[in-house]
Amino acid sequence: MLTLLFVFPFSAQGQDSAELAQQLSNPVASLISVPLQTNFDDGFGSNDEGYRYNVNVQPVIPFSLNDEYNLISRTIMPLTYQHNIVAGAGSQTGLGDVVQSLFFSPKAPTASGWIWGAGPVFLLPTGTEKLLSGEKWGVGPTAVMLKQNQGWTYGALANHIESFAGDSNRADISLTFVQPFLVYNTPDGTSYALNFESSYDWEASELSLPVNLMVNKVLKVRNQLVQVGGGVRYWVDSPEGAADGWGLRFNLVFLFPK
């Protein structure tokens, strides 16, 4: 009952919340946001008893470069607690390696309605524990392309990272990430989202492929606009000893529209 005193729809008509939900479905929208994405996965280790809680702090900051282009900064800072990921290693807690993406994106869609952005992606070895870091510096290209029409958003985001420096005793990194996504936004600011987060490790020749199904909603909590939601994930494929089976995902996104 107490929660109901502080949580309200953003507008009676739902138009503003629907517009914000649509912007959140676009990775290169001109919207300042701070997503906190929480994941729980288990099935790690040789005996499948390992598990991991991971909170990705993912600030998104757009910059206007000129009348035609924006620069969108998207950062992923993973905060992790994991247990029995490696036999005999016990538990680890701390910051993982940061991924920083920069997208140069036209402010207006193309004549056919496509929205796109492209630029560099960087891997920073910020991990506070050996088992939370690859201890390598990495760089590569990233791009996103999508279309939005009648409440639907569909497209894909991709990047590729190659390590170029770091601890010579750690494995080199050559990792391709591809995320096709499909989102339906309702007029009341509710979003139904499906995505595939495929990662292919070229050094180990291994594929990781979780499928995520989410429901999110834009709300106002007192004076703060947020999107809240949750859903399930299923690991279609993963390396031996990595996450397996079902997992959970929860979202809390702080919104700062202009």
N, C-alpha and C positions, 0 to 999 in steps of 0.2 A: 504493500500500500504506500509506503513512504516513497518508493521510486516514482510512483505515478505523479507525485507532486512536482517533480523536476523534469520530466521528459514529455515533450510535446511534439506534434508534427510541425514541420518548418513553416508551412502555410496551410490555410484552410483549403485552398484550391489544389494544393499539391504540385503546382507548376514549378515553383522554385526548387523544391526537393527533387523533382524529376529531372530538372536541368542539371543539378549538381551530380545526381547519380549518373547521368549520361557523360558528364565531364570525367567522373572517376573511372568510367569504362574506357577512357581514352588515355593511354600512357603519356601522350605529349600535349594534353590539354593545358591551357594557361590558367592553372589553378594551383595555389599553394596548399599542400596537404602534408600531413605527417601520419602515415599508416603504421600501425603496430600489428604485425601479422604473427600470430602464435601458432606453432605447429607441434603436434605430438606424433611421434612415430616409434614403433618398436620392432622386434624381430631381428635386432642387430646381434652380431657375434656368432660364433660357431654353434652355440646352444640356443640361439634365438631369444635369449633372455635380456639382451641389452635394449635400452630405450633412450630417447632424446626429447627434451623440451627445448624448443628454439623460438625466440622472439626476434623477428626481423624489424628493426627500426628503419623506416624507409622514407625519409623526407624527400619531397618533390618540390623543387623551386624553379619557376619559370622566369626568364629574363627576356625583355624585349630588346632585340638587337637593332631593328629598324622597322620601317612600315610593313615589311614583308615577312620577316623571320623572327622566330623566338629561339632561345637556347633553353632547353629543359634539362635541369640537373636532377638525376635520380640516384640516390645513394642507398645501399643495403648494408646495414650494420647488424650482424647476427650476434645476439646474446644467447648463450647456450648453457644448459645443464644436461649432461649425459652420463650414463652409467653402464658399465660392462660393454662398451662399444668394442673394446679390444680386451681379450681374455687377460685377467690379472692386472689390468690398468686401473680398476676402480672407477671413481667418478671424477669428472672435470666440470668446472664452472668458469665462465668468462666470456670475453669478446672473441669472436672469430675473425676471419679475414674480410675486409671491407671491399665491396664492389662498387665502383663509381662510374656511372654512365652519363654521357653528355649527348643530347640529341639536338641537332639543328633542324628546325621544323618550320615549314611555311605556315603563316597565320591563317591562310585560307585554304580550304580543300582544293583539289584539282578540279578541272571542268567536269570530270566524271564522278566527283564526290569522294575521291580517296584522300585520306589523311596519312601523312608519312613523316618520318623523322629518321635521321641517321647521324652517326658520329663515332667517337671513340669510347671504349670501355677500359677501365683500369682495375687491376687486382692489387690490393695493398696488404702486405703481410702483417696485419695488426693483431693477430691471434695472441692471446695471453697464455695459452697452454700449447704444448707441442701437438697434442691430439685435437686441437681446435684450429690449427693453422697448417697450410702447406709450406709456409716459410719461403715463399717465392713471390717476386714481383712479376706482374703480368700485364699485357696490353693487347688490344685487338679492336675489331670493328663491331658496331652494334647498329641495328635498324629495326624499325617498326612500321607496319602498314596496316591500315584498317579502314572500315567504312561504317557509317552510322545512318540508319534509315528506319523510320517508323518504330522507334523504340529498340531496334536491334543494333548491336555492335558486333562486328566480326573482323578478325584479322589475325596477325601473328607478330610476335616480337622474337628477335634472335640476336645472339652475339657469339663471338668466338674469342677465346683468350689463350695466348701463348705466353709462357713464362720466359723471361729474359735475364733474370738475375735472382740472387737469393742463396740460400744454403745449398751448397753443392752436394751435400749428403742426402738431400731430399729429392723425391721424384720430380722430374720436369712436368709441367702442366700444359696440356693441349686439349682444351675442353670446348665443345660446341653446345650451346643451349638454344633450343627452339621451343617457343610457347604459342601454339595456336589457341585462340580464345573465342568464345561465343557468349554474349551477354544479352539478356532481354530486360529492359527497364520499363516498369509500369508507371502510369501517371501519378501514383502516390509516392514515388521515390524508392520503391522496392526493386532490387536487382536479383535476377537469377543468372548465375554464371557457371560456365563449364570451361575448363582449360586443361591442357596437357603440358607438363613441364619436362620435356625430354632433354637429357644431358648425355652427350656421348664423349667418353674419355678415350681419345685417340692413342694415348700412351699405353693404356691397359686393354684397349679394345672392349670396353664395357659400356652398356647402356643403362641409364636410370630413367624410369618412366612412370611417374605418379600422375593419376587423373584426379582433378579436384572438382567437386560440385558444391557450390556455395549459394547462400541466400543472404543478402545484405539490405539494409534500410537506412536512409538518411533521416536523422532526427535532430532536434535541438534540445540540448541538456542545459537548462538555464539559458545562458547567453552564448553557449558554444555549440556550433554546428558539428555533428559527428556522423559517421556512418558506422553502424555496428552490424555484425553478422557472424555466421559460422557455417560449417559444413563438414563433409567427409572427404577423404582422399583414399585412393586405392593404388597400390604399387603394382602396375601391370608387369613391370620388369625391373630388376635391380641386380647389382653384383652380389656374389656370394658373400654372406656376412653383413650385408647392408640392410636397410629397412625393408620390411616385407609386410604383405597383407594390408590391413586397414589402418588409417590414421585419422587425425582430427585437425581442423584448422579453424581459428577464430580471428576475426578482424575487428579492430577499433581504429578508425581513421578520423583525425582531427582536421577540420576544413577551415580554410581562411580565404573565402572568396573576396575579390576586389570590390 
